C-alpha cells in the first residue's frame, strides 16, 4: 500500500522511538500514540450521541472516558508512559465500555465488538510476558461468549429505536474492525521498518566481520563457536614496511600520520583485492599479506610477487606528490603455517610459525623498493624471474639462510 510522503513523514515522527525506550516498548508506544487519539474521538462521538438520545448513564460514562483518554494521551506524548496508560485504558476502559453498553442496549448494536480491540492490542503489548498476554486475551474471548449468553437471555435495560440500532451496529462493527486493522497494520509497518533497519545493521556488521576475516573463516565463526585453528602446508607470506617511517612520523601531526598511512595502505588493500589474497593485519607501518589460504592455490608464490611489484609501483606513485619520502621494503617466504582466530570480543585472524617469522626477517633485512625472498619461495617461482643471489644472511632464531632479490623477469599472468 502506497503512503503519501507527507503522511509517511508524520508517521515516522510519531513512531520514532524516544531515547531510553526499548524497541519492543517503542513499537506499542507508537501504536498507542496513533490509536489513543482515535479512541478519544470515538468516545467523544458516543458522548454527543448519548446526550442526544438522553441516555444519561452512557453519556456520563463517556464523559469520564473522554477525560481519561485525554489524560492518557498527555502522559503518552509528554512522558512516553506506556504501561501506566495501557492498563487503565486498554485493559479496563475499553472492556468496561463494551460490557456496560452491551448490557444496557443488548447485542443488536454490537458494542461487544470493541473487546476485539483489547484482544488485538493486548497481544501486541510486548512489555507483558507472552503467557500473560495470552491469558488476558483468552479472558476477553471468554467474556464475549459469557456476555452474549447473558444478554441473549435478558432484556436490554434501554430499548433503542431500530434506526439507531442499525447505526450503532454498522458504526461499532466497522469502527472496531477499522481500529484493529489500523493497529495491526501500523504495528506491521513499524516491525517491517525495524526489520529493515536490523537488516542494514546486520549487513554492516557482516561487512565489518568480512573486512577483518576471510569469508570462509567468517562463515565458520557465524555457524559455530568452536575454536578455529587450521594447518596450511603451502602458503606464501609477505611483509611490507615503510622505510624510516618511525623517524619520519616524529615530525608529523597525528592527522598527517594517519592520513599518510591510510593513503598507502588503502592502495595496498585495493591490490590485495585485485589478486584475491588475504590481508592479515597491519602492525604500525608494516603490512602483512598471505596467499594460499584459507583456500589452497598453486600459484601462491607467483601471485605474491605480482602483488609485491604492484605495491612498489603504488608507493612510487604516491611518493611523487607526497610531503614525506616513501619507500617500502618487502620480504617474502613460503612454507607451512598455522592459522586461527583468537579472542572472543575483538576477533583477530592471525598466522603463526617459522614461515611467518622468516618472512618478517626478510623484510627487516631487505633493501628499499626491493623484494627479498627465501630459497623456498625462489624454488617455487622457478625461472619466471631473474634473481640476485644475496648469499647467506643471518636470520635471528634461524641462523644462516640463503636469500634472493627479484631483479626482473616475465611473470606468469594470474
C-alpha positions as CSV (number, residue, x, y, z in Angstrom):
1,X,0.0,0.0,0.0
2,X,1.4,3.4,-1.0
3,X,1.6,6.1,1.7
4,X,1.6,9.7,0.8
5,X,5.1,11.2,1.6
6,X,3.7,13.8,4.0
7,X,1.7,11.2,5.9
8,X,4.8,8.9,5.9
9,X,6.9,11.7,7.4
10,X,4.3,12.4,10.1
11,X,4.1,8.7,10.9
12,X,7.8,8.4,11.1
13,X,8.0,11.4,13.6
14,X,5.3,9.8,15.7
15,X,6.7,6.3,15.7
16,X,10.3,7.4,16.2
17,X,11.3,5.8,19.5
18,X,12.4,8.2,22.2
19,X,15.7,7.7,24.0
20,X,15.9,5.2,26.7
21,X,12.9,3.1,25.4
22,X,13.4,-0.5,24.3
23,X,12.4,-1.5,20.8
24,X,9.5,-3.7,22.0
25,X,8.1,-0.9,24.1
26,X,8.7,1.6,21.3
27,X,6.5,-0.4,18.9
28,X,3.5,-0.4,21.2
29,X,4.2,3.2,22.2
30,X,3.9,4.2,18.5
31,X,0.7,2.2,18.1
32,X,-0.7,3.9,21.2
33,X,0.3,7.4,20.1
34,X,-1.9,6.9,17.0
35,X,-4.6,4.6,18.5
36,X,-5.4,6.7,21.6
37,X,-6.4,9.9,19.8
38,X,-8.7,7.7,17.6
39,X,-10.3,6.3,20.8
40,X,-10.7,9.8,22.2
41,X,-12.6,10.9,19.1
42,X,-14.6,7.8,19.2
43,X,-15.7,8.3,22.8
44,X,-16.5,11.9,22.1
45,X,-18.8,10.9,19.3
46,X,-20.5,8.5,21.7
47,X,-20.8,11.3,24.2
48,X,-22.6,13.5,21.8
49,X,-24.9,10.7,20.5
50,X,-25.9,9.6,24.0
51,X,-26.5,13.2,25.0
52,X,-28.8,13.5,22.0
53,X,-30.6,10.2,22.9
54,X,-30.8,11.4,26.5
55,X,-29.2,8.1,27.8
56,X,-27.6,9.7,30.9
57,X,-25.7,6.6,32.2
58,X,-23.8,6.1,29.0
59,X,-23.4,9.9,28.5
60,X,-21.7,10.3,31.9
61,X,-19.6,7.2,31.3
62,X,-18.3,8.5,28.0
63,X,-17.8,11.9,29.5
64,X,-15.5,10.3,32.1
65,X,-13.9,8.2,29.3
66,X,-13.1,11.3,27.3
67,X,-11.3,12.9,30.2
68,X,-9.5,9.6,30.9
69,X,-8.3,9.2,27.3
70,X,-7.2,12.9,27.2
71,X,-5.1,12.4,30.3
72,X,-3.7,9.2,28.9
73,X,-2.8,10.9,25.7
74,X,-1.0,13.6,27.6
75,X,1.0,11.1,29.6
76,X,1.7,9.2,26.4
77,X,3.1,12.2,24.4
78,X,4.6,14.2,27.2
79,X,6.1,11.5,29.3
80,X,6.2,8.4,27.0
81,X,4.4,6.5,29.7
82,X,3.1,3.3,28.1
83,X,2.3,0.7,30.7
84,X,0.6,3.1,33.2
85,X,-1.7,4.4,30.5
86,X,-2.2,1.0,28.7
87,X,-3.6,-0.8,31.8
88,X,-6.5,1.6,32.7
89,X,-7.4,2.4,29.1
90,X,-6.9,-0.7,27.0
91,X,-7.3,-3.4,29.7
92,X,-10.1,-1.7,31.7
93,X,-11.9,1.2,30.0
94,X,-12.5,-0.4,26.6
95,X,-13.8,-3.7,28.0
96,X,-15.9,-1.8,30.6
97,X,-17.3,0.3,27.8
98,X,-18.2,-2.8,25.7
99,X,-19.6,-4.6,28.7
100,X,-21.8,-1.7,30.0
101,X,-23.1,-0.7,26.6
102,X,-23.9,-4.4,25.7
103,X,-25.8,-4.9,29.0
104,X,-27.6,-1.6,28.5
105,X,-28.6,-1.9,24.9
106,X,-28.4,-5.6,24.1
107,X,-26.4,-7.5,21.4
108,X,-28.0,-5.7,18.5
109,X,-25.8,-2.5,18.5
110,X,-22.7,-4.7,18.6
111,X,-20.8,-2.8,21.3
112,X,-19.2,-6.1,22.3
113,X,-17.1,-5.9,19.2
114,X,-14.8,-3.4,20.9
115,X,-13.5,-6.3,23.0
116,X,-11.7,-7.3,19.8
117,X,-9.6,-4.1,20.1
118,X,-8.5,-5.0,23.5
119,X,-7.6,-8.5,22.4
120,X,-5.5,-7.3,19.4
121,X,-3.7,-4.5,21.3
122,X,-3.1,-6.7,24.4
123,X,-1.4,-9.3,22.3
124,X,0.9,-6.7,20.8
125,X,1.9,-5.3,24.2
126,X,5.2,-7.0,24.4
127,X,6.1,-5.3,27.7
128,X,3.9,-8.0,29.2
129,X,5.1,-11.6,29.3
130,X,3.8,-13.7,26.4
131,X,1.9,-16.0,28.8
132,X,0.2,-13.0,30.4
133,X,-0.9,-11.6,27.1
134,X,-2.3,-15.0,26.0
135,X,-4.2,-15.4,29.3
136,X,-5.7,-11.8,29.1
137,X,-6.7,-12.3,25.5
138,X,-8.4,-15.6,26.3
139,X,-10.2,-13.9,29.2
140,X,-11.6,-11.3,26.8
141,X,-12.7,-14.0,24.4
142,X,-14.5,-15.8,27.3
143,X,-16.1,-12.5,28.3
144,X,-17.5,-12.1,24.8
145,X,-19.1,-15.6,25.0
146,X,-20.5,-15.1,28.5
147,X,-21.7,-11.6,27.7
148,X,-23.5,-12.9,24.7
149,X,-25.2,-15.7,26.6
150,X,-26.2,-13.4,29.5
151,X,-27.6,-10.6,27.3
152,X,-29.3,-13.0,24.9
153,X,-31.3,-14.4,27.8
154,X,-32.2,-11.0,29.3
155,X,-33.9,-7.9,28.1
156,X,-31.8,-4.8,27.4
157,X,-32.0,-2.0,30.0
158,X,-32.7,0.6,27.3
159,X,-34.5,-0.1,24.1
160,X,-33.0,1.8,21.2
161,X,-35.0,2.8,18.2
162,X,-34.5,0.5,15.2
163,X,-32.7,3.1,13.1
164,X,-30.2,3.8,15.9
165,X,-29.7,0.1,16.5
166,X,-28.7,-0.2,12.8
167,X,-26.5,2.8,13.1
168,X,-24.7,1.5,16.1
169,X,-24.3,-1.9,14.6
170,X,-22.6,-0.5,11.5
171,X,-20.6,2.1,13.4
172,X,-19.4,-0.3,16.0
173,X,-18.5,-3.3,13.8
174,X,-16.9,-1.2,11.1
175,X,-15.2,1.0,13.7
176,X,-13.8,-1.9,15.7
177,X,-12.6,-3.7,12.6
178,X,-11.0,-0.5,11.3
179,X,-9.2,0.2,14.6
180,X,-8.0,-3.4,14.7
181,X,-6.8,-3.1,11.1
182,X,-5.1,0.2,11.8
183,X,-3.4,-1.0,14.9
184,X,-2.2,-4.3,13.4
185,X,-1.3,-2.6,10.1
186,X,0.7,0.1,11.9
187,X,2.4,-2.4,14.1
188,X,3.3,-4.5,11.0
189,X,4.6,-1.3,9.3
190,X,6.7,-0.4,12.3
191,X,8.0,-4.0,12.6
192,X,8.9,-4.1,8.9
193,X,10.8,-0.8,9.2
194,X,12.6,-2.1,12.3
195,X,13.5,-5.4,10.4
196,X,14.8,-3.3,7.5
197,X,17.0,-1.3,9.9
198,X,18.1,-4.5,11.6
199,X,19.0,-6.0,8.1
200,X,21.0,-2.9,7.3
201,X,22.8,-3.2,10.7
202,X,23.3,-6.9,10.2
203,X,24.8,-6.3,6.7
204,X,27.0,-3.6,8.1
205,X,28.2,-5.9,10.9
206,X,28.8,-8.7,8.5
207,X,30.7,-6.4,6.2
208,X,32.9,-5.4,9.0
209,X,33.4,-9.0,10.0
210,X,34.4,-9.9,6.5
211,X,36.8,-6.9,6.4
212,X,38.8,-8.4,9.3
213,X,38.3,-12.1,8.5
214,X,38.5,-14.2,5.3
215,X,35.0,-15.0,4.0
216,X,35.3,-18.7,4.7
217,X,36.5,-18.1,8.3
218,X,33.8,-15.5,8.9
219,X,31.2,-18.1,7.8
220,X,32.6,-20.7,10.1
221,X,32.7,-18.2,13.0
222,X,29.0,-17.4,12.5
223,X,28.0,-21.1,12.2
224,X,30.0,-22.4,15.2
225,X,31.6,-21.2,18.4
226,X,34.3,-23.9,18.2
227,X,38.0,-22.9,18.1
228,X,39.1,-22.2,14.6
229,X,42.7,-23.4,14.0
230,X,44.0,-24.8,10.7
231,X,47.2,-26.0,9.3
232,X,48.2,-25.0,5.8
233,X,51.2,-26.7,4.3
234,X,51.9,-24.4,1.4
235,X,51.4,-20.6,1.6
236,X,53.4,-17.5,0.8
237,X,53.7,-14.7,3.4
238,X,54.6,-11.1,2.5
239,X,55.6,-8.3,4.9
240,X,55.9,-4.7,3.6
241,X,57.3,-1.9,5.7
242,X,57.7,1.8,5.1
243,X,61.4,2.6,5.3
244,X,62.4,5.1,8.1
245,X,58.8,5.8,8.9
246,X,59.4,5.8,12.7
247,X,61.8,8.8,12.3
248,X,59.6,10.5,9.8
249,X,56.5,10.1,11.9
250,X,58.1,12.1,14.7
251,X,57.8,15.2,12.5
252,X,54.1,14.6,11.6
253,X,51.0,15.6,13.4
254,X,48.6,12.8,14.4
255,X,46.3,13.7,11.4
256,X,49.2,13.7,9.0
257,X,50.5,10.4,10.3
258,X,47.1,8.6,10.0
259,X,46.4,10.3,6.6
260,X,49.6,9.1,5.0
261,X,49.3,5.6,6.4
262,X,45.7,5.3,5.3
263,X,46.6,6.5,1.8
264,X,49.3,3.9,1.2
265,X,47.5,1.1,3.0
266,X,44.2,1.8,1.2
267,X,46.1,1.4,-2.1
268,X,47.6,-1.9,-0.8
269,X,44.0,-3.0,0.2
270,X,42.9,-2.5,-3.4
271,X,45.8,-4.6,-4.7
272,X,45.1,-7.3,-2.2
273,X,41.5,-7.5,-3.6
274,X,42.8,-7.4,-7.2
275,X,44.9,-10.5,-6.6
276,X,42.4,-12.3,-4.3
277,X,44.9,-12.8,-1.5
278,X,44.3,-12.3,2.2
279,X,45.4,-9.2,4.2
280,X,46.2,-10.4,7.7
281,X,46.9,-7.2,9.6
282,X,48.8,-4.0,9.9
283,X,51.4,-3.6,12.6
284,X,52.3,0.0,12.9
285,X,53.7,0.9,9.5
286,X,54.1,-2.8,8.5
287,X,51.6,-4.6,6.2
288,X,51.1,-8.4,6.3
289,X,49.6,-10.5,3.5
290,X,49.3,-14.2,2.7
291,X,48.4,-16.2,-0.4
292,X,47.3,-19.8,-0.3
293,X,44.7,-19.7,2.5
294,X,42.0,-20.3,3.6
295,X,41.6,-21.9,0.2
296,X,44.8,-23.5,-1.2
297,X,46.1,-22.2,-4.6
298,X,49.1,-23.5,-6.6
299,X,50.2,-20.0,-7.7
300,X,50.6,-18.6,-4.2
301,X,54.3,-17.7,-4.6
302,X,53.8,-16.2,-8.1
303,X,50.8,-14.1,-7.1
304,X,52.6,-12.7,-4.2
305,X,55.5,-11.5,-6.4
306,X,53.0,-9.8,-8.7
307,X,51.4,-8.1,-5.7
308,X,54.8,-7.0,-4.3
309,X,55.7,-5.4,-7.7
310,X,52.5,-3.5,-7.8
311,X,52.9,-2.4,-4.2
312,X,56.3,-0.9,-5.0
313,X,54.8,0.9,-8.1
314,X,51.9,2.2,-5.9
315,X,54.3,3.5,-3.3
316,X,56.3,5.3,-6.1
317,X,53.2,6.9,-7.5
318,X,52.2,8.2,-4.1
319,X,55.7,9.4,-3.4
320,X,55.6,11.7,-6.4
321,X,53.1,14.1,-4.7
322,X,53.8,13.2,-1.0
323,X,55.3,15.6,1.5
324,X,57.4,12.8,3.0
325,X,59.8,10.3,1.3
326,X,58.0,7.0,0.8
327,X,59.9,3.8,0.1
328,X,59.0,0.3,1.1
329,X,60.9,-2.9,1.9
330,X,59.2,-6.2,1.1
331,X,60.1,-9.6,2.4
332,X,58.6,-12.9,1.2
333,X,58.8,-16.5,2.4
334,X,56.9,-19.7,1.6
335,X,56.0,-22.8,3.7
336,X,53.6,-24.2,6.3
337,X,51.7,-22.0,8.8
338,X,49.1,-22.4,11.4
339,X,46.1,-20.0,11.0
340,X,43.4,-19.3,13.5
341,X,41.0,-16.9,15.2
342,X,41.9,-15.6,18.6
343,X,39.8,-13.5,21.0
344,X,36.0,-13.7,21.7
345,X,35.1,-10.0,21.7
346,X,37.6,-8.4,19.3
347,X,38.4,-11.2,16.8
348,X,41.8,-11.4,15.2
349,X,42.7,-13.8,12.4
350,X,46.5,-14.5,12.5
351,X,49.3,-16.7,11.4
352,X,52.0,-18.5,13.3
353,X,55.1,-20.5,12.5
354,X,58.6,-20.2,11.2
355,X,57.4,-19.3,7.8
356,X,55.9,-16.1,9.2
357,X,58.9,-15.3,11.3
358,X,61.3,-15.7,8.4
359,X,59.2,-13.6,6.1
360,X,59.3,-10.8,8.7
361,X,63.1,-11.1,8.9
362,X,63.4,-11.0,5.1
363,X,61.6,-7.6,5.2
364,X,63.7,-6.3,8.1
365,X,66.9,-7.2,6.3
366,X,65.7,-6.1,2.9
367,X,66.6,-3.0,0.8
368,X,64.3,-0.1,0.0
369,X,62.0,-0.7,-3.0
370,X,63.3,-4.2,-3.4
371,X,61.7,-7.6,-2.9
372,X,63.8,-10.0,-0.8
373,X,62.8,-13.7,-0.7
374,X,64.0,-17.1,0.6
375,X,65.3,-20.1,-1.2
376,X,61.9,-21.8,-0.6
377,X,60.0,-19.1,-2.5
378,X,62.7,-19.0,-5.2
379,X,62.3,-22.7,-5.8
380,X,58.5,-22.3,-6.2
381,X,58.9,-19.5,-8.7
382,X,61.3,-21.3,-10.9
383,X,62.7,-19.4,-13.9
384,X,59.8,-16.9,-14.2
385,X,62.1,-14.2,-12.7
386,X,65.7,-13.0,-12.7
387,X,67.2,-13.1,-9.2
388,X,70.2,-11.6,-7.5
389,X,71.8,-14.1,-5.1
390,X,72.4,-12.3,-1.8
391,X,74.2,-15.3,-0.4
392,X,73.8,-16.4,3.2
393,X,72.3,-13.9,5.6
394,X,71.9,-14.2,9.3
395,X,68.3,-14.5,10.4
396,X,67.6,-14.2,14.1
397,X,66.4,-17.5,15.5
398,X,67.2,-19.4,12.3
399,X,70.9,-18.9,11.7
400,X,72.2,-18.6,8.1
401,X,69.6,-18.6,5.3
402,X,70.0,-18.2,1.5
403,X,68.3,-15.0,0.3
404,X,67.5,-13.7,-3.1
405,X,66.2,-10.4,-4.6
406,X,63.9,-10.0,-7.6
407,X,65.7,-8.0,-10.4
408,X,63.3,-8.7,-13.3
409,X,61.6,-11.3,-15.3
410,X,58.4,-12.3,-17.1
411,X,55.9,-13.5,-14.5
412,X,53.1,-15.8,-15.4
413,X,49.7,-14.0,-15.6
414,X,47.1,-14.7,-13.0
